[in-house]
Amino acid sequence: MYGCQQTLIHAPPDVQAVIEYLCTESNKVWNCSVYYARQIYFKTGKIIKRAEICAEMTRSKNRHFGAMYVSSAQQTCNNVAEAFKSFQKLMKLWKCGELQDKPSLPKYRKNGLFTVTYPKRWLKLTEEGIRIPLGNQVKAWFGIDAFFLPMPSNLKWENIKEIRILPRNRCFYSEFVYPVEDAKSQLDVSKVLGIDHGIDNWLTCVSNVGTSFIIDGKHLKSLNQWYNKRVATLKEN
């Protein structure tokens, strides 16, 4: 299992512009990869794999693929390959009658931004923070070959598996992915909680180990009465 921690990226305008550009190119790499994968499926019925998508992006000298750092562009292609793999599994379920609606092929994304993912092996923790490498095209256009993200103090660098840059609500977040232990709950079946649903006392709860509590329902009842009156007034007006 993996955990994921999000951190809002606070960066100067020039770095924000680079991040926005990367997310824009990632979105275009997704669409180019989906187009290629769909064409292969329509012509051969084959579900294409990640390596084949990356090879086609390289062979065709796709300019969006080339604009990104190689490993991050490959990760976007990998996301497409995983989407088609999931489609294939759903199709098998549908053909066996285990799925009611026929699944749809992965679709194109609208113009905008998409996640950029960096495997840890291509990252480096420095005194300035985590060094995020950039491609040659970004270096030529923006004049920088990397930018830095702060390392969360509650995480250990050696545990990080990958870092994602996530666009959301006109902001950018860094996502730190790390393994977590599967927490197994210890359920004691000998302990029982009895719940009695009432009106004024909404829930009266008593356990078989000598504990009890009451959830008052009067304020919920009065709130419901106020709401009904308010709705009736609005309808009259």
Secondary structure by P-SEA (a helix, b strand, c coil): cbbbbbbbbbccaaaaaaaaaaaaaaaaaaaaaaaaaaaaaaaccccccaaaaaaaaaaaccaaaaaccaaaaaaaaaaaaaaaaaaaaaaaaaaaccccbbbbcbbbbccbbbbbbbcccccccccccbbbbbcaaaaaaccccbbbbbccccccccccccccccccccbbbbbbbbbbccccccccccbbbbbbbbccccbbbbccccccbbbbaaaaaaaaaaaaaaaaaaaac
